[in-house]
Amino acid sequence: MRTLPALFSIGLAFTIAIASPVLADEKAKPFTDAKEVNLIDLLPPPPANDSAQTKQEIGQLLTIQVTRTPEMEARAKADAEETIFRFADVIDNPKFNRENLPKFSAFFDRVLATEGAVVDPAKDIWKRTRPHLLYPDLIKPAVPLSKSGSYPSGHTTAGTLMGVVLSDMVPEKKPAIMARAWEFGWNRVIGGIHYPSDIEAGRISGIAIAQTIMQHDDYKAAYEAAKAELRQALGLGA
């Protein structure tokens, strides 16, 4: 006769075995990828490490580094998290959270997965050296470090993409949402982790991705469900 611990072990192994495929299926699926939105074709290559532009941008970062306030640093650190709920200050509604918006949250998980699917391959090809790695004795970031390619900025791409999509759902607040999206990207410069040209390229990338996925039927279906859930939760009309 099997002992209780042995039965527990078998049950646990069985649970893990049947749960694993489900967890894999729950991973957010991008709406598109780098084959459809090829940033290598869309964007100019980044400035070289020894170029006059890169040196000028390092100068900008050094100026920001000595003038940024603790409040600016804190906001840049908070914006290091890639999530649609960083727009909560603009939406200004207590129901704007993951718990109240499951369809909306799942939809934006896919939006964020799309950013990575498009941007990461371009970063890997260009491999622009981050400011703090190029000048480690000068640049002191105020946000978590990264060793991935600097160009284009993935955070800025994500922020711009989220802003475009969210402003379509809540056009009543479009100017404020897009201003917040622009700030989300620029906070990567405030934090000392990106060059200004990375931000510009990220904004272009975010808009290009948004324009592309908005033509996809699977995007349209998920978008409409997420939009309806959001507007109902916020007490807005259809």
N, C-alpha and C positions, 0 to 999 in steps of 0.2 A: 504493500500500500504506500502511495506517495505521501511524503510529509507535506505539511502546509507551506513551508518555505519553497519546496520544490515546485508545488503547484503554482505558487505566486510567481516564480521565475518563468515558468512556462507561459503563464498568462501575460506577464509583462512582455516577453519576447513576441508573443502573438500580437499584442496590441501595437508594438513598435512596427512589426512587419506589415500590418494592414494600414497603419497610420502613415507610413512613409510616402506611399504614392499620393495620398491626399495632400500632404504638405507640399509635395513637388508641384501638384496641380494648382495649388493656391498661390504660387509665385506669380507676381504681376507680369502680364504679357505685354510687351511693347506694341504700340499701334503701328510702328514702322521701324526701319533700321537704316544703317549706313549705306545699304545698297540703293535704297530709294532716295534718301537725302544724303548725298555725298558731299560732305563739307570740304573735302579736298578740292572739289570742282567749284564749290560755291564761294569759298573764302580765299583771300590772298594768303600766301604763306606768312608766318609770323616774322617780325623783325629779328635779325640775327643777334646773337648775344653781344657781339662787339660793335653793333650798329649805333649810329648817332641817336636813333629813335629810342633804342633800349636804354642808353645812357640818360637820355632826357627823361624817360619814364622813371628810372631809378631816382632821379632828382625829385620828381613829383612825390614818389613814395617816401623819400626822406623828409620832405617838407610836411607831409601828412603825419608822419611818425612823430614829429615833435610838436604838432599842433592838435592832434586828436585828443578829445576829452575822455574821461572815464566813462561817461555816458555813451559816447560814440563807440568806444571799445566794447562796452557791454552789448550794445545793439548788434555790432558786427559778430560778436561771439554767438549771440542767440540766432542770428541769421545763418550761421554755419549749418544749422539743421535744415535739410531740404524737406519741407512739408508745406502743403497748401495752407495749413493752419497758422503759418507765420503772417497770413493776411487777416488774422482775427482782429487786429487793431483797426483795420479799415472797414471790415464787415460790421464790427461793433454790435454783436448779438450773442448772448450767452449760449444760444443753441448751436452756434458754429463750432462744433467739435466732432471728433471721430465717433464718439458714442452715439450721438444723435443722427449721424449722417453716414450709415454704412455703405449705401450705394455710391454716394458722392466720394467717400474716402477710397473705396475700391477703384473707382474711376480714376482718381488722381494718382493712385499708386501706379496705374498703368501709364499715365501721362509722364510720371517721373521715370519709370522704367524706359520709356521711349527716349528721354534725354540721354540716358546712359548708352543705349543701343546705338544712337547716332553719333554722340560726341566722343565717346571713349576710343573708337578706332582712329579718329582724326588726331586725337591727343597722342596716341601711340606712334603715329607716323611722324608728326612734327616734332614731338618731344622737346618743346620749348622749356628751357630751364627756369624754374620758379625764381622769383626775386631773392628769396632768402637762401636759396642754394647757389645762386650766381654770386651774390655778395653777402656771405654769411656773417661777416664782421660788421656790416652796416645795417642790413634789414632785419628788424626784430618784430616778427608777426605777433599780433594780439589775438589770433584765432588758432584753432588746431592746425598743425602742419600737414602738408601733403607732398609726396614726391612724384605724383603723376604729372604729366605734361601740363603746362600752364595755359596753352592756347588750343582752342578757345576755352573760356571759363565755363565749366559745366554748371556751376551754381547760377551763373548769370543766364545761361541757356534755360535752365530749369525755371528760374524766377520769371523770365520773360514769357516762356511757354505757359506757365501757370497763370500769369497775369492776363495774357490774351484770352485764354479759355475762360477764366473766372469772370472777366469783364463781359464776355458774351453772355454768361449766365445771369449776371447782375449788371445790366447796362446802366442802371440808375447810379451806379458808383464807379463807372468806368474810369474817369480821370483820376480818382483817388487810388483805384486798384493799380492802374498802370504806373502811377507815381511810386507806389509801394514796390512794384516789380523792378523799377529802375533803381530804387534805393537798395533792394535786396542784392542786386548785382554789384552796385558801387561799394557796398560794404565789404566786398572782397578786396578792394583797393584800400579802404579804410583799415582793414585788418592786416594789410601788408602781405597778402598771399598771392596777389595777381597784379599784372600790369594793366593800365587803362586800356591798352589795345586788346587785351584778352576780353575785357568787358564789352567793348564795341563788337567784337566778333561773336561773343555769346548772345548779344541781343539780336544780331542778324540771324544767328542759328536758331534761336527760339522762335522767331517769327516765321522762318522758313519751315520749321517742323510743324508749327501750328497750321500754316496754310496747307501743308501736305495732308496731315491726318484728318483735317476737316472734310476731306473729300472721300474718306473711307466709310463704308456702310457700317462696319463694326464700331467705329468711333461714334458715328451718328446715333446709333441705338443706345450705346452706353452713356453718351452725353445727354440725351433727352431724359433718360431715367435719373441721372445724377442731378440734372438741372431741376426737374420736377420736385425731387426730394428736398433739394436745397431751398428752393423758393417757398415751398410749403412750410418748411421749418422756420424760415425767416419771416413768415407772414406776408410774403409778397404775392402779387397776382401771377397767374400762369404766364 
